[in-house]
């Protein structure tokens, strides 16, 4: 999983999800997107904003994301955000 940040000063932050067809059929891709939205909503709520600051974010996942549980996606998103801050 990768998260790309474009600091454009937009508040609240805008988030887009890149979940390609290789992840699975539409039902699976939509489930992954829903889980990612929920995780990012929790992170943004706890931090009052996404860590790098305002702007646009692109969350890209690989096919393995379809096999991950919610908790595993949560850990992956938080670690991707920490890498982004560094």
C-alpha angles and dihedrals in degrees: 000000000000132000120200121196127203109189103215099146096247114151125227095036117252117227128196126185127216108200108159130204091258087072090068143270121331094270092056094043091051092049090053091049092049091051092048091050090051093049093048090047090055092047093048091046094051094045096036085233139018109283103251090050138244121345141076124317131197116200112198123187135190126225091268089071090078090065096048124101122231091260092051091050089049091055091046093051093047092049091047090052091049090052088050092054093052 
